[in-house]
Amino acid sequence: MERWLRAPLWEHERRHFRADTFATTLKTELSQNLFPEGIVMPVASQSVGRRERNKQDKLDRIIAAARELFAERGVDEVTTQQIADKADIGTGTLFLYAKTKGELLLLVQNVKYAEALDRGRADAETIPGVLDAVLAIVRPIVECNRTQIDNGRTYLREAVFGDPEEPRHGEALAIAAQAEEAIAAVLRRDEQVAEGDAATLAHIVSAVMFLSMAASVNIALSVEEIVQDIRGQVSVLLPR
C-alpha cells in the first residue's frame, strides 16, 4: 500500500479528498494490480481460483475413472453411473463435462492420439523414403487405435459422425486434420507430387487408414498387419 499512499493525488489533495474520487482511484489501482507483494488478494478472486481448481480436480477424476473403466471393460460395457461413482461425483455433475459415453471416450483418448501423431511426425523426419515416412506417421496412430479394439472403433465412429460443434469431437477432427497435414508435408518431398495434389493424396491416405482400422473384417488383425494393409494401398497411390 505504501506506493499508493505516496501517489500525488493523496499527497496534494488530502484535504479535499471526496468519497467518489477515492472510489475511482481505488478501482484504477486495483485494475492495474499495483498492490505490492504480500497484500492479500480480494475474497472474490480467491473464490474464482478455488472454483477453477475444483472444476479441474473433478475433470481429472472423471478422466482417470473413465480411462480405467474403458480399458478394463470396453466402452460398451461401462455405464455413466459407474464412471460417476468411481470419480466420486454425481451423474448430474458428470453430464456437465460430457453428455454421452462417446464424448467421454473422446475426452480420454484425444490426448493419446495427439501424442501418437507427435511421435509419428518425429519419426518421419528421420526417414528419407516418402512411403516409409508416411507409414511412420500412420503406425503410432494405428497402435493407439488398437490398444483396445472396441474402444478404438467407437472412437473413430464418434470422431467422424459426432457433432463437430461439440468441443471433444472438434478436438478429434483437428487431430485428424493435423495428421493429414503431416502426411501432405511428407508427400511434398516427392518432386513428382504437385503442391495441390499432396493435400488430396493425404486425404485419401487418411481415409485408407480410417477404413483399415474401422473395418469389421480387420478386427482380428494385428497392428503390423493393418500397417502393411495400409502400405499396400498407399503404394499404389504414389507416383513411380
C-alpha positions in Angstrom: 0.0 0.0 0.0 3.0 2.4 0.6 3.4 3.1 -3.1 -0.3 4.0 -3.5 -0.2 6.2 -0.3 2.7 8.2 -1.8 0.8 9.0 -5.0 0.3 12.7 -5.9 -3.5 12.5 -5.6 -3.2 11.5 -2.0 -0.3 14.0 -1.1 -1.7 17.1 -2.8 -5.4 16.7 -2.4 -5.6 15.1 1.1 -7.7 17.9 2.5 -10.2 17.9 -0.4 -10.4 14.2 -1.0 -14.0 13.2 -1.8 -15.6 9.8 -1.5 -16.2 9.4 -5.2 -12.6 10.4 -6.0 -11.4 7.7 -3.5 -13.6 5.1 -5.1 -12.4 5.9 -8.6 -8.7 5.9 -7.6 -9.1 2.6 -5.7 -10.8 1.0 -8.8 -7.9 2.2 -11.0 -5.2 0.9 -8.7 -6.9 -2.5 -8.4 -7.3 -2.8 -12.2 -3.6 -2.0 -12.6 -2.6 -4.5 -10.0 -0.4 -2.0 -8.2 -0.6 -3.6 -4.7 2.8 -4.7 -3.6 3.7 -8.3 -3.0 2.3 -9.6 0.3 -1.1 -7.8 0.1 -3.9 -10.4 0.3 -6.0 -10.6 -2.9 -9.7 -9.8 -2.7 -12.0 -12.6 -1.5 -13.8 -12.7 -4.9 -10.6 -13.5 -6.7 -9.8 -16.3 -4.2 -13.3 -17.8 -4.8 -12.8 -17.8 -8.6 -9.5 -19.5 -8.2 -10.9 -22.1 -5.8 -13.8 -22.8 -8.2 -11.5 -23.3 -11.1 -9.3 -25.7 -9.1 -12.4 -27.7 -8.0 -13.5 -27.9 -11.7 -10.1 -29.1 -12.8 -10.0 -31.6 -10.0 -13.4 -33.1 -10.9 -12.3 -33.2 -14.6 -9.1 -35.1 -13.7 -11.1 -37.6 -11.6 -13.6 -38.1 -14.4 -10.8 -38.7 -17.0 -9.0 -41.1 -14.7 -12.2 -43.1 -13.9 -13.3 -43.3 -17.5 -9.9 -44.3 -18.7 -9.6 -47.1 -16.2 -13.1 -48.5 -16.7 -13.0 -48.2 -20.5 -9.6 -50.1 -20.6 -10.9 -52.8 -18.2 -14.3 -53.4 -19.7 -14.7 -51.6 -23.0 -16.8 -48.5 -23.6 -19.9 -50.5 -24.4 -19.9 -52.3 -21.0 -19.5 -49.2 -18.9 -22.3 -47.0 -17.7 -22.1 -43.3 -16.9 -23.3 -44.1 -13.3 -20.2 -46.4 -12.9 -17.9 -43.6 -14.1 -19.6 -41.1 -11.8 -19.3 -43.4 -8.8 -15.6 -44.1 -9.4 -14.9 -40.4 -9.9 -16.9 -39.7 -6.7 -19.3 -37.2 -8.3 -23.0 -37.2 -9.1 -24.2 -38.1 -12.6 -25.6 -34.6 -13.0 -22.1 -33.2 -12.5 -20.7 -35.8 -14.9 -23.0 -34.6 -17.7 -21.7 -31.0 -17.3 -18.4 -32.3 -18.6 -19.6 -34.9 -21.1 -23.2 -35.6 -22.2 -22.5 -39.2 -23.6 -20.1 -42.0 -23.2 -18.9 -41.2 -26.7 -17.8 -37.7 -25.6 -16.2 -39.3 -22.5 -14.2 -41.6 -24.8 -13.0 -38.7 -26.9 -12.2 -36.8 -23.7 -10.0 -39.7 -22.6 -8.5 -40.6 -26.0 -7.8 -37.3 -27.8 -4.7 -36.7 -25.8 -3.4 -40.2 -26.7 -4.0 -39.7 -30.4 -2.3 -36.3 -30.3 0.7 -37.9 -28.6 0.8 -40.7 -31.2 0.7 -38.1 -34.0 3.6 -36.3 -32.4 5.7 -39.5 -32.3 4.9 -40.3 -35.9 5.9 -36.8 -37.1 9.2 -37.0 -35.2 9.9 -40.5 -36.7 9.0 -39.4 -40.2 11.6 -36.6 -40.1 14.4 -39.1 -39.8 13.2 -41.3 -42.7 14.2 -40.3 -46.2 11.8 -42.5 -48.2 8.4 -41.0 -48.8 6.3 -44.2 -48.4 8.3 -45.3 -45.3 7.9 -41.8 -43.8 4.2 -41.8 -44.4 3.9 -45.1 -42.7 6.0 -43.8 -39.8 3.2 -41.3 -39.2 0.5 -43.9 -39.6 1.9 -46.6 -37.4 1.7 -44.9 -33.9 -1.9 -43.9 -34.7 -2.8 -47.5 -35.6 -1.1 -48.6 -32.4 -3.1 -46.1 -30.3 -6.3 -47.2 -32.0 -5.7 -50.9 -31.4 -4.9 -50.6 -27.7 -8.5 -51.7 -27.1 -10.1 -52.6 -30.4 -13.8 -51.9 -29.5 -12.8 -48.6 -27.9 -10.7 -47.7 -31.0 -13.6 -48.4 -33.4 -16.0 -46.5 -31.2 -13.6 -43.6 -31.1 -13.4 -43.5 -34.9 -17.2 -43.6 -35.2 -17.7 -40.8 -32.7 -15.0 -38.6 -34.3 -16.5 -38.9 -37.8 -20.2 -39.0 -37.1 -20.4 -36.9 -33.8 -21.4 -33.3 -33.6 -18.5 -31.3 -34.9 -19.5 -28.3 -32.8 -19.1 -30.3 -29.6 -15.6 -29.5 -28.2 -14.3 -33.1 -27.8 -15.5 -34.0 -31.3 -13.9 -30.8 -32.6 -10.6 -31.8 -31.0 -10.7 -35.3 -32.6 -11.3 -33.8 -36.0 -8.5 -31.3 -35.5 -6.1 -34.2 -34.7 -7.2 -35.9 -37.9 -6.6 -32.7 -39.9 -3.1 -32.4 -38.4 -2.4 -36.0 -39.4 -3.3 -35.2 -43.0 -1.2 -32.0 -42.9 1.8 -34.1 -41.7 1.3 -36.7 -44.4 1.0 -34.0 -47.0 4.2 -32.4 -45.9 6.0 -35.8 -46.4 4.4 -36.3 -49.8 5.7 -32.9 -51.0 9.2 -34.3 -50.7 8.5 -36.2 -53.9 9.1 -33.9 -56.8 6.6 -35.8 -58.9 3.8 -34.8 -56.5 2.3 -31.4 -57.3 1.7 -29.0 -54.5 -2.1 -29.2 -54.8 -2.1 -32.9 -55.2 -0.2 -33.5 -51.9 -3.2 -32.4 -49.8 -5.6 -34.6 -51.9 -3.4 -37.6 -51.6 -3.0 -37.1 -47.9 -6.8 -37.0 -47.5 -7.0 -40.3 -49.4 -4.3 -41.9 -47.2 -6.3 -40.7 -44.1 -9.4 -42.4 -45.5 -7.5 -45.6 -46.2 -6.1 -45.6 -42.6 -9.6 -45.0 -41.2 -11.2 -47.8 -43.1 -8.4 -50.2 -42.3 -8.8 -49.6 -38.6 -12.6 -49.5 -38.5 -13.5 -52.4 -40.9 -15.1 -55.3 -39.2 -13.2 -57.8 -41.4 -9.9 -56.4 -39.8 -10.9 -56.9 -36.2 -8.6 -59.9 -35.7 -5.6 -58.3 -37.5 -2.5 -57.2 -35.6 -1.1 -53.7 -35.7 1.6 -54.9 -38.1 -0.9 -56.5 -40.4 -3.0 -53.3 -40.6 0.0 -51.2 -41.3 1.0 -53.5 -44.1 -2.5 -53.4 -45.5 -2.4 -49.6 -45.5 1.1 -49.7 -47.0 -0.1 -51.8 -49.9 -2.9 -49.4 -50.7 -0.9 -46.2 -50.3 2.0 -47.5 -52.5 -0.5 -47.7 -55.4 -1.4 -44.1 -55.0 2.2 -42.7 -55.1 4.0 -41.8 -58.4 6.5 -44.3 -59.6 
